[in-house]
Amino acid sequence: MSETVVAANWKMNKTVSESDYLITEILKNIPPVSSVTCVVFPPFLSIPSASRLIRNTSVKLGAQNMHSAQNGAFTGEVSAAMLQDFCSYVLLGHSERRLLFGETHEFVNEKLSVSIACGLRPIVCVGEQSLDRQNGLTENVIRNQIKSSFRNITDIGNIIVAYEPVWAIGTGTAASPDDAENINKFIRDELGSIFGTEQVSKTPILYGGSVTEDNIADFLGKPNVNGALIGGASLNSEGFTEILRIASDLT
Ligand code: PEP
């Protein structure tokens, strides 16, 4: 059985004090015993303080992005080496990075190699846009994202993949659990053709896009949906810890 992962992407929300408050509330209300891996991705500035708060707890910490270079003239960027002291996870290829900041498949691929080399556990996001879906191109788009993002990666290791249809992110319109299952199965098959079926059988493949406490159980009921990447519904502790509770009860 794959690990179940519930990840909170706070995006560009929460000041440092607001992040501290949210983490403290999550820690108060998180199920005390759980086999679910819970990862929070605060904004960069909140990461050092968050790392102190989660020390000796079951909650893991990640960064929403990183640069592939180790250091240098990249104004405004943060390297994997800078994150290593605080984080154990990193989000790569989120659709907002790809669409709003022009991140290419090649760049995501470079970051993926570097994150692995630096011991950060990546969550690689893939997903089609609305027009792709309307034109029946979902599988082509995702195949292309996988092939280019994983180029020259020789071992799937502990990489996590998140299927995030762009049209479902922040819209309140989630994919149906059946659609998520079908695409997640497709992703596992594509990864299997690169790394071998056995190697990817335990790779967590998440679904992301308007997941809430009301629909998480339906997604986790599917065999190839091994967790969720959650934006909006992770910004308040009650909703997010309820999602964690439901996920814990189901695993
Ligand atoms: C996301 O940004 O990764 C996401 C899934 O957002 P939301 O849950 O708000 O749709």
py3Dmol code that shows the C-alpha trace and the ligand (Angstrom):
import py3Dmol

protein = """\
ATOM      1  CA  MET A   1       0.000   0.000   0.000  1.00  0.00           C
ATOM      2  CA  SER A   2       1.182   3.543  -0.776  1.00  0.00           C
ATOM      3  CA  GLU A   3       1.754   6.064   1.954  1.00  0.00           C
ATOM      4  CA  THR A   4      -1.070   8.600   2.334  1.00  0.00           C
ATOM      5  CA  VAL A   5       0.106  12.209   2.109  1.00  0.00           C
ATOM      6  CA  VAL A   6      -1.942  15.300   2.959  1.00  0.00           C
ATOM      7  CA  ALA A   7      -0.119  18.493   1.985  1.00  0.00           C
ATOM      8  CA  ALA A   8      -1.066  22.116   2.643  1.00  0.00           C
ATOM      9  CA  ASN A   9       0.001  24.713   0.075  1.00  0.00           C
ATOM     10  CA  TRP A  10      -0.526  28.109   1.663  1.00  0.00           C
ATOM     11  CA  LYS A  11       0.653  29.943  -1.459  1.00  0.00           C
ATOM     12  CA  MET A  12       1.223  33.691  -0.882  1.00  0.00           C
ATOM     13  CA  ASN A  13      -0.929  33.780   2.235  1.00  0.00           C
ATOM     14  CA  LYS A  14      -0.093  34.303   5.912  1.00  0.00           C
ATOM     15  CA  THR A  15       2.415  36.639   7.504  1.00  0.00           C
ATOM     16  CA  VAL A  16       4.966  35.069   9.824  1.00  0.00           C
ATOM     17  CA  SER A  17       2.771  35.582  12.888  1.00  0.00           C
ATOM     18  CA  GLU A  18      -0.296  34.268  11.042  1.00  0.00           C
ATOM     19  CA  SER A  19       1.672  31.210   9.928  1.00  0.00           C
ATOM     20  CA  ASP A  20       2.867  30.597  13.467  1.00  0.00           C
ATOM     21  CA  TYR A  21      -0.714  30.790  14.693  1.00  0.00           C
ATOM     22  CA  LEU A  22      -1.996  28.405  12.004  1.00  0.00           C
ATOM     23  CA  ILE A  23       0.745  25.857  12.665  1.00  0.00           C
ATOM     24  CA  THR A  24       0.145  26.057  16.401  1.00  0.00           C
ATOM     25  CA  GLU A  25      -3.579  25.449  15.882  1.00  0.00           C
ATOM     26  CA  ILE A  26      -2.896  22.545  13.503  1.00  0.00           C
ATOM     27  CA  LEU A  27      -0.526  20.989  16.035  1.00  0.00           C
ATOM     28  CA  LYS A  28      -3.188  21.308  18.758  1.00  0.00           C
ATOM     29  CA  ASN A  29      -5.864  19.592  16.706  1.00  0.00           C
ATOM     30  CA  ILE A  30      -3.997  17.098  14.548  1.00  0.00           C
ATOM     31  CA  PRO A  31      -4.924  13.443  15.207  1.00  0.00           C
ATOM     32  CA  PRO A  32      -2.448  12.288  17.879  1.00  0.00           C
ATOM     33  CA  VAL A  33      -1.744   8.969  16.188  1.00  0.00           C
ATOM     34  CA  SER A  34      -1.895   8.783  12.432  1.00  0.00           C
ATOM     35  CA  SER A  35      -0.222   7.003   9.568  1.00  0.00           C
ATOM     36  CA  VAL A  36      -0.927   9.991   7.284  1.00  0.00           C
ATOM     37  CA  THR A  37       2.090  12.101   6.305  1.00  0.00           C
ATOM     38  CA  CYS A  38       1.143  15.749   6.871  1.00  0.00           C
ATOM     39  CA  VAL A  39       3.268  18.382   5.120  1.00  0.00           C
ATOM     40  CA  VAL A  40       2.787  22.155   5.277  1.00  0.00           C
ATOM     41  CA  PHE A  41       4.180  24.554   2.683  1.00  0.00           C
ATOM     42  CA  PRO A  42       4.197  28.087   4.162  1.00  0.00           C
ATOM     43  CA  PRO A  43       5.651  31.115   2.335  1.00  0.00           C
ATOM     44  CA  PHE A  44       9.483  31.301   2.465  1.00  0.00           C
ATOM     45  CA  LEU A  45       9.608  33.946   5.212  1.00  0.00           C
ATOM     46  CA  SER A  46       7.588  31.785   7.580  1.00  0.00           C
ATOM     47  CA  ILE A  47       9.729  28.697   7.101  1.00  0.00           C
ATOM     48  CA  PRO A  48      12.393  29.284   9.817  1.00  0.00           C
ATOM     49  CA  SER A  49       9.811  29.951  12.502  1.00  0.00           C
ATOM     50  CA  ALA A  50       7.606  27.091  11.291  1.00  0.00           C
ATOM     51  CA  SER A  51      10.572  24.737  11.457  1.00  0.00           C
ATOM     52  CA  ARG A  52      11.038  25.568  15.145  1.00  0.00           C
ATOM     53  CA  LEU A  53       7.338  25.009  15.857  1.00  0.00           C
ATOM     54  CA  ILE A  54       7.148  21.614  14.150  1.00  0.00           C
ATOM     55  CA  ARG A  55      10.367  20.271  15.686  1.00  0.00           C
ATOM     56  CA  ASN A  56       9.624  16.992  17.513  1.00  0.00           C
ATOM     57  CA  THR A  57       6.139  16.750  15.977  1.00  0.00           C
ATOM     58  CA  SER A  58       4.841  14.545  13.173  1.00  0.00           C
ATOM     59  CA  VAL A  59       4.248  17.511  10.837  1.00  0.00           C
ATOM     60  CA  LYS A  60       6.725  17.938   7.984  1.00  0.00           C
ATOM     61  CA  LEU A  61       7.768  21.213   6.415  1.00  0.00           C
ATOM     62  CA  GLY A  62       8.244  22.090   2.773  1.00  0.00           C
ATOM     63  CA  ALA A  63       8.985  25.037   0.495  1.00  0.00           C
ATOM     64  CA  GLN A  64       6.642  26.076  -2.296  1.00  0.00           C
ATOM     65  CA  ASN A  65       9.494  26.509  -4.770  1.00  0.00           C
ATOM     66  CA  MET A  66      13.265  26.597  -5.170  1.00  0.00           C
ATOM     67  CA  HIS A  67      15.852  27.509  -7.780  1.00  0.00           C
ATOM     68  CA  SER A  68      18.017  24.856  -9.397  1.00  0.00           C
ATOM     69  CA  ALA A  69      21.286  26.785  -8.999  1.00  0.00           C
ATOM     70  CA  GLN A  70      23.257  26.400  -5.791  1.00  0.00           C
ATOM     71  CA  ASN A  71      23.856  30.159  -5.496  1.00  0.00           C
ATOM     72  CA  GLY A  72      24.589  33.129  -7.720  1.00  0.00           C
ATOM     73  CA  ALA A  73      23.037  36.101  -9.485  1.00  0.00           C
ATOM     74  CA  PHE A  74      19.386  35.077  -9.310  1.00  0.00           C
ATOM     75  CA  THR A  75      17.694  38.002  -7.594  1.00  0.00           C
ATOM     76  CA  GLY A  76      14.742  36.995  -5.497  1.00  0.00           C
ATOM     77  CA  GLU A  77      15.393  33.268  -5.669  1.00  0.00           C
ATOM     78  CA  VAL A  78      16.043  30.652  -2.984  1.00  0.00           C
ATOM     79  CA  SER A  79      18.271  27.602  -3.471  1.00  0.00           C
ATOM     80  CA  ALA A  80      17.842  24.049  -2.236  1.00  0.00           C
ATOM     81  CA  ALA A  81      20.956  24.500  -0.103  1.00  0.00           C
ATOM     82  CA  MET A  82      19.250  27.407   1.692  1.00  0.00           C
ATOM     83  CA  LEU A  83      16.146  25.323   2.347  1.00  0.00           C
ATOM     84  CA  GLN A  84      17.945  22.237   3.578  1.00  0.00           C
ATOM     85  CA  ASP A  85      18.439  23.613   7.084  1.00  0.00           C
ATOM     86  CA  PHE A  86      14.696  24.015   7.587  1.00  0.00           C
ATOM     87  CA  CYS A  87      12.702  21.847   5.180  1.00  0.00           C
ATOM     88  CA  SER A  88      12.460  18.280   4.061  1.00  0.00           C
ATOM     89  CA  TYR A  89       9.975  18.730   1.188  1.00  0.00           C
ATOM     90  CA  VAL A  90       9.662  20.986  -1.854  1.00  0.00           C
ATOM     91  CA  LEU A  91       6.802  21.620  -4.297  1.00  0.00           C
ATOM     92  CA  LEU A  92       7.902  21.611  -7.921  1.00  0.00           C
ATOM     93  CA  GLY A  93       6.074  22.560 -11.098  1.00  0.00           C
ATOM     94  CA  HIS A  94       2.926  23.892  -9.484  1.00  0.00           C
ATOM     95  CA  SER A  95       0.681  25.179 -12.280  1.00  0.00           C
ATOM     96  CA  GLU A  96       0.855  28.697 -10.839  1.00  0.00           C
ATOM     97  CA  ARG A  97       4.655  28.566 -11.252  1.00  0.00           C
ATOM     98  CA  ARG A  98       4.336  27.194 -14.761  1.00  0.00           C
ATOM     99  CA  LEU A  99       1.589  29.563 -15.933  1.00  0.00           C
ATOM    100  CA  LEU A 100       2.211  32.792 -14.016  1.00  0.00           C
ATOM    101  CA  PHE A 101       5.999  32.650 -13.837  1.00  0.00           C
ATOM    102  CA  GLY A 102       6.797  30.910 -17.107  1.00  0.00           C
ATOM    103  CA  GLU A 103       8.483  27.855 -15.614  1.00  0.00           C
ATOM    104  CA  THR A 104       9.373  25.405 -18.356  1.00  0.00           C
ATOM    105  CA  HIS A 105       9.457  21.620 -18.194  1.00  0.00           C
ATOM    106  CA  GLU A 106      13.249  21.867 -18.446  1.00  0.00           C
ATOM    107  CA  PHE A 107      13.457  24.115 -15.413  1.00  0.00           C
ATOM    108  CA  VAL A 108      11.198  21.808 -13.414  1.00  0.00           C
ATOM    109  CA  ASN A 109      13.442  18.926 -14.489  1.00  0.00           C
ATOM    110  CA  GLU A 110      16.592  20.748 -13.317  1.00  0.00           C
ATOM    111  CA  LYS A 111      14.987  21.556  -9.986  1.00  0.00           C
ATOM    112  CA  LEU A 112      13.890  17.962  -9.583  1.00  0.00           C
ATOM    113  CA  SER A 113      17.462  16.674 -10.036  1.00  0.00           C
ATOM    114  CA  VAL A 114      18.828  19.231  -7.597  1.00  0.00           C
ATOM    115  CA  SER A 115      16.131  18.649  -4.979  1.00  0.00           C
ATOM    116  CA  ILE A 116      16.887  14.926  -4.990  1.00  0.00           C
ATOM    117  CA  ALA A 117      20.635  15.553  -4.782  1.00  0.00           C
ATOM    118  CA  CYS A 118      20.035  17.853  -1.803  1.00  0.00           C
ATOM    119  CA  GLY A 119      17.845  15.348   0.027  1.00  0.00           C
ATOM    120  CA  LEU A 120      14.625  17.329  -0.299  1.00  0.00           C
ATOM    121  CA  ARG A 121      11.572  15.201  -1.038  1.00  0.00           C
ATOM    122  CA  PRO A 122       9.836  16.653  -4.085  1.00  0.00           C
ATOM    123  CA  ILE A 123       6.138  16.809  -4.857  1.00  0.00           C
ATOM    124  CA  VAL A 124       6.000  17.204  -8.637  1.00  0.00           C
ATOM    125  CA  CYS A 125       2.745  18.758  -9.865  1.00  0.00           C
ATOM    126  CA  VAL A 126       1.229  17.965 -13.247  1.00  0.00           C
ATOM    127  CA  GLY A 127      -2.169  18.737 -14.735  1.00  0.00           C
ATOM    128  CA  GLU A 128      -4.039  19.890 -17.779  1.00  0.00           C
ATOM    129  CA  GLN A 129      -5.736  23.201 -18.459  1.00  0.00           C
ATOM    130  CA  SER A 130      -9.418  23.512 -19.213  1.00  0.00           C
ATOM    131  CA  LEU A 131      -8.877  23.829 -22.967  1.00  0.00           C
ATOM    132  CA  ASP A 132      -6.666  20.724 -23.006  1.00  0.00           C
ATOM    133  CA  ARG A 133      -9.455  18.824 -21.344  1.00  0.00           C
ATOM    134  CA  GLN A 134     -12.086  20.141 -23.750  1.00  0.00           C
ATOM    135  CA  ASN A 135      -9.888  19.080 -26.664  1.00  0.00           C
ATOM    136  CA  GLY A 136      -9.312  15.598 -25.261  1.00  0.00           C
ATOM    137  CA  LEU A 137      -5.619  16.330 -24.689  1.00  0.00           C
ATOM    138  CA  THR A 138      -5.408  15.629 -20.955  1.00  0.00           C
ATOM    139  CA  GLU A 139      -3.337  12.454 -21.260  1.00  0.00           C
ATOM    140  CA  ASN A 140      -1.017  13.935 -23.912  1.00  0.00           C
ATOM    141  CA  VAL A 141      -0.338  16.987 -21.775  1.00  0.00           C
ATOM    142  CA  ILE A 142       0.342  14.948 -18.662  1.00  0.00           C
ATOM    143  CA  ARG A 143       2.507  12.427 -20.504  1.00  0.00           C
ATOM    144  CA  ASN A 144       4.577  15.295 -21.853  1.00  0.00           C
ATOM    145  CA  GLN A 145       4.895  16.903 -18.405  1.00  0.00           C
ATOM    146  CA  ILE A 146       6.012  13.609 -16.896  1.00  0.00           C
ATOM    147  CA  LYS A 147       8.476  12.712 -19.631  1.00  0.00           C
ATOM    148  CA  SER A 148      10.127  16.129 -19.556  1.00  0.00           C
ATOM    149  CA  SER A 149      10.049  16.650 -15.795  1.00  0.00           C
ATOM    150  CA  PHE A 150      11.591  13.229 -15.134  1.00  0.00           C
ATOM    151  CA  ARG A 151      14.201  13.317 -17.915  1.00  0.00           C
ATOM    152  CA  ASN A 152      17.491  11.780 -16.715  1.00  0.00           C
ATOM    153  CA  ILE A 153      16.027  10.892 -13.325  1.00  0.00           C
ATOM    154  CA  THR A 154      17.055   7.289 -12.818  1.00  0.00           C
ATOM    155  CA  ASP A 155      15.208   6.361  -9.648  1.00  0.00           C
ATOM    156  CA  ILE A 156      11.686   7.291  -8.553  1.00  0.00           C
ATOM    157  CA  GLY A 157      12.935   7.042  -4.937  1.00  0.00           C
ATOM    158  CA  ASN A 158      10.537   8.771  -2.569  1.00  0.00           C
ATOM    159  CA  ILE A 159       9.271  11.327  -5.113  1.00  0.00           C
ATOM    160  CA  ILE A 160       5.588  12.252  -4.816  1.00  0.00           C
ATOM    161  CA  VAL A 161       3.482  13.285  -7.803  1.00  0.00           C
ATOM    162  CA  ALA A 162       0.358  15.447  -7.550  1.00  0.00           C
ATOM    163  CA  TYR A 163      -2.291  15.486 -10.258  1.00  0.00           C
ATOM    164  CA  GLU A 164      -3.721  18.991 -10.215  1.00  0.00           C
ATOM    165  CA  PRO A 165      -6.077  19.840 -13.066  1.00  0.00           C
ATOM    166  CA  VAL A 166      -5.617  23.585 -13.505  1.00  0.00           C
ATOM    167  CA  TRP A 167      -9.343  24.177 -13.969  1.00  0.00           C
ATOM    168  CA  ALA A 168     -10.011  22.683 -10.528  1.00  0.00           C
ATOM    169  CA  ILE A 169      -7.487  24.758  -8.574  1.00  0.00           C
ATOM    170  CA  GLY A 170      -9.133  27.385  -6.426  1.00  0.00           C
ATOM    171  CA  THR A 171     -12.393  27.200  -8.382  1.00  0.00           C
ATOM    172  CA  GLY A 172     -14.562  25.160  -6.050  1.00  0.00           C
ATOM    173  CA  THR A 173     -15.079  22.692  -8.901  1.00  0.00           C
ATOM    174  CA  ALA A 174     -13.093  19.586  -8.098  1.00  0.00           C
ATOM    175  CA  ALA A 175     -12.501  16.784 -10.569  1.00  0.00           C
ATOM    176  CA  SER A 176     -14.760  13.823  -9.961  1.00  0.00           C
ATOM    177  CA  PRO A 177     -13.140  11.116  -7.839  1.00  0.00           C
ATOM    178  CA  ASP A 178     -13.461   8.752 -10.825  1.00  0.00           C
ATOM    179  CA  ASP A 179     -11.634  11.185 -13.115  1.00  0.00           C
ATOM    180  CA  ALA A 180      -8.925  11.677 -10.495  1.00  0.00           C
ATOM    181  CA  GLU A 181      -8.559   7.893 -10.158  1.00  0.00           C
ATOM    182  CA  ASN A 182      -8.308   7.438 -13.943  1.00  0.00           C
ATOM    183  CA  ILE A 183      -5.683  10.126 -14.383  1.00  0.00           C
ATOM    184  CA  ASN A 184      -3.730   9.054 -11.310  1.00  0.00           C
ATOM    185  CA  LYS A 185      -3.701   5.509 -12.685  1.00  0.00           C
ATOM    186  CA  PHE A 186      -2.508   6.917 -16.016  1.00  0.00           C
ATOM    187  CA  ILE A 187       0.266   8.808 -14.183  1.00  0.00           C
ATOM    188  CA  ARG A 188       1.317   5.634 -12.368  1.00  0.00           C
ATOM    189  CA  ASP A 189       1.427   3.745 -15.669  1.00  0.00           C
ATOM    190  CA  GLU A 190       3.509   6.490 -17.298  1.00  0.00           C
ATOM    191  CA  LEU A 191       5.907   6.519 -14.354  1.00  0.00           C
ATOM    192  CA  GLY A 192       5.970   2.728 -14.555  1.00  0.00           C
ATOM    193  CA  SER A 193       7.086   2.886 -18.174  1.00  0.00           C
ATOM    194  CA  ILE A 194      10.055   5.008 -17.064  1.00  0.00           C
ATOM    195  CA  PHE A 195      11.012   3.451 -13.730  1.00  0.00           C
ATOM    196  CA  GLY A 196       9.346   0.038 -13.789  1.00  0.00           C
ATOM    197  CA  THR A 197       5.953  -0.982 -12.469  1.00  0.00           C
ATOM    198  CA  GLU A 198       7.278  -2.431  -9.229  1.00  0.00           C
ATOM    199  CA  GLN A 199       9.285   0.715  -8.422  1.00  0.00           C
ATOM    200  CA  VAL A 200       6.278   3.008  -8.799  1.00  0.00           C
ATOM    201  CA  SER A 201       3.712   0.778  -7.119  1.00  0.00           C
ATOM    202  CA  LYS A 202       4.312   2.586  -3.815  1.00  0.00           C
ATOM    203  CA  THR A 203       4.786   6.102  -5.199  1.00  0.00           C
ATOM    204  CA  PRO A 204       2.223   8.402  -3.586  1.00  0.00           C
ATOM    205  CA  ILE A 205       0.144  10.064  -6.302  1.00  0.00           C
ATOM    206  CA  LEU A 206      -1.995  12.843  -4.873  1.00  0.00           C
ATOM    207  CA  TYR A 207      -4.990  14.710  -6.207  1.00  0.00           C
ATOM    208  CA  GLY A 208      -5.225  18.493  -5.856  1.00  0.00           C
ATOM    209  CA  GLY A 209      -7.927  20.954  -6.880  1.00  0.00           C
ATOM    210  CA  SER A 210     -10.715  22.207  -4.601  1.00  0.00           C
ATOM    211  CA  VAL A 211     -10.320  19.419  -2.054  1.00  0.00           C
ATOM    212  CA  THR A 212     -12.244  20.076   1.163  1.00  0.00           C
ATOM    213  CA  GLU A 213     -13.387  18.182   4.223  1.00  0.00           C
ATOM    214  CA  ASP A 214     -16.580  17.401   2.276  1.00  0.00           C
ATOM    215  CA  ASN A 215     -14.941  15.542  -0.623  1.00  0.00           C
ATOM    216  CA  ILE A 216     -11.633  14.194   0.750  1.00  0.00           C
ATOM    217  CA  ALA A 217     -13.148  10.821   1.703  1.00  0.00           C
ATOM    218  CA  ASP A 218     -14.412  10.260  -1.857  1.00  0.00           C
ATOM    219  CA  PHE A 219     -10.945  10.892  -3.292  1.00  0.00           C
ATOM    220  CA  LEU A 220      -9.166   8.733  -0.728  1.00  0.00           C
ATOM    221  CA  GLY A 221     -11.602   5.919  -1.488  1.00  0.00           C
ATOM    222  CA  LYS A 222      -9.868   5.474  -4.851  1.00  0.00           C
ATOM    223  CA  PRO A 223      -6.908   3.084  -5.016  1.00  0.00           C
ATOM    224  CA  ASN A 224      -4.628   5.389  -7.003  1.00  0.00           C
ATOM    225  CA  VAL A 225      -5.388   8.546  -5.041  1.00  0.00           C
ATOM    226  CA  ASN A 226      -2.886   8.410  -2.212  1.00  0.00           C
ATOM    227  CA  GLY A 227      -3.580  11.766  -0.660  1.00  0.00           C
ATOM    228  CA  ALA A 228      -4.260  15.378  -1.480  1.00  0.00           C
ATOM    229  CA  LEU A 229      -2.523  18.666  -2.123  1.00  0.00           C
ATOM    230  CA  ILE A 230      -4.742  21.332  -0.630  1.00  0.00           C
ATOM    231  CA  GLY A 231      -4.718  25.091  -1.172  1.00  0.00           C
ATOM    232  CA  GLY A 232      -7.709  27.112   0.030  1.00  0.00           C
ATOM    233  CA  ALA A 233      -9.015  24.556   2.523  1.00  0.00           C
ATOM    234  CA  SER A 234      -5.613  24.374   4.245  1.00  0.00           C
ATOM    235  CA  LEU A 235      -5.725  28.013   5.319  1.00  0.00           C
ATOM    236  CA  ASN A 236      -7.863  27.424   8.376  1.00  0.00           C
ATOM    237  CA  SER A 237      -6.956  24.931  11.040  1.00  0.00           C
ATOM    238  CA  GLU A 238     -10.447  23.525  11.609  1.00  0.00           C
ATOM    239  CA  GLY A 239     -10.977  22.555   7.961  1.00  0.00           C
ATOM    240  CA  PHE A 240      -7.464  21.254   7.492  1.00  0.00           C
ATOM    241  CA  THR A 241      -7.330  19.179  10.675  1.00  0.00           C
ATOM    242  CA  GLU A 242     -10.758  17.762   9.828  1.00  0.00           C
ATOM    243  CA  ILE A 243      -9.305  16.631   6.478  1.00  0.00           C
ATOM    244  CA  LEU A 244      -6.387  15.069   8.377  1.00  0.00           C
ATOM    245  CA  ARG A 245      -8.784  13.329  10.740  1.00  0.00           C
ATOM    246  CA  ILE A 246     -10.834  11.887   7.870  1.00  0.00           C
ATOM    247  CA  ALA A 247      -7.666  10.778   6.068  1.00  0.00           C
ATOM    248  CA  SER A 248      -6.334   9.173   9.247  1.00  0.00           C
ATOM    249  CA  ASP A 249      -9.572   7.274   9.809  1.00  0.00           C
ATOM    250  CA  LEU A 250      -9.398   5.914   6.276  1.00  0.00           C
ATOM    251  CA  THR A 251      -5.787   4.711   6.403  1.00  0.00           C
TER     252      THR A 251
END
"""
ligand_1 = """\
10
PEP
C -3.259 24.118 -5.094
O -2.998 25.283 -5.254
O -2.350 23.270 -5.158
C -4.644 23.741 -4.823
C -4.966 22.485 -4.952
O -5.506 24.743 -4.478
P -7.058 24.573 -4.019
O -7.120 23.459 -3.027
O -7.428 25.873 -3.438
O -7.834 24.229 -5.253
"""
view = py3Dmol.view(width=600, height=400)
view.addModel(protein, "pdb")
view.setStyle({"model": 0}, {"cartoon": {"style": "trace"}})
view.addModel(ligand_1, "xyz")
view.setStyle({"model": 1}, {"stick": {}})
view.zoomTo()
view.show()
